[in-house]
Amino acid sequence: MMIRKIRDRQETSAPTHPHPPLQQWRKGGLLGLSLVALTMGLIPLNPAPAAARNNAYNRCAAELLDRQLSPETVALACSAALRPEEISECVVKIDLRTDILAEDALTRCQQVRRPLELATCVVDISDRTAESEAPLILDFCRRSLLPAQFSRCVVGLQNQIDLVTSQAMSVCIDTRDRVVSPLPNFIPGREPPAPTRPSPNLPST
């Protein structure tokens, strides 16, 4: 009888749950993770990399330096450009897709109002011709006021007519815009004389 009482007393004084329930452990773990996430959210992130990516001059300098251009050349080219990212994109596209040197591409990209169109013009025409004609293509695209339209003209004519690239470019560069409004000395009922220009020596049919 005495032994039973001692055993009952020991069982009564022992903790009912020696280990915390699984549900309480989960709550504690989730709470700890929440506190860690909150603490990480309060740590200020460094905005420098994002700001650098959005800086057009930073992008221009980085892309031109990757083309092995000198730092002095890159600094002058990017700082003088109104849209520096277009200058570097123009150079990169021409340098990657043609055999034109990056220095020559940069010079031409700086001379036009539409550097991205210039790059498209040079690449589109160069894809159909020999590499030796790339410098000539670059010069023709630079001379055109609308380089993208010029390249479409060259490529379109070559698709249908047996023209070498120099012939097609000579024809397309000489095209004139249509007259939208008559000149002040325009006389109705009288046609102005047609402009004369040298023949590009097209092949006979």
Secondary structure, DSSP 8 states (H G I E B T S, - for coil): -HHHHHHHHHHHHS-S-SS--HHHHHHHHHHHHHHHHHHHHHS----HHHHHHT-HHHHHHHHHHHTT--HHHHHHHHHH-SSHHHHHHHHHHHHHHSS--HHHHHHHHTTSS-HHHHHHHHHHHHTTS-GGGHHHHHHHHHH-SSHHHHHHHHHHHHHHS---HHHHHHHHHT-----SS--TT--TT----------------
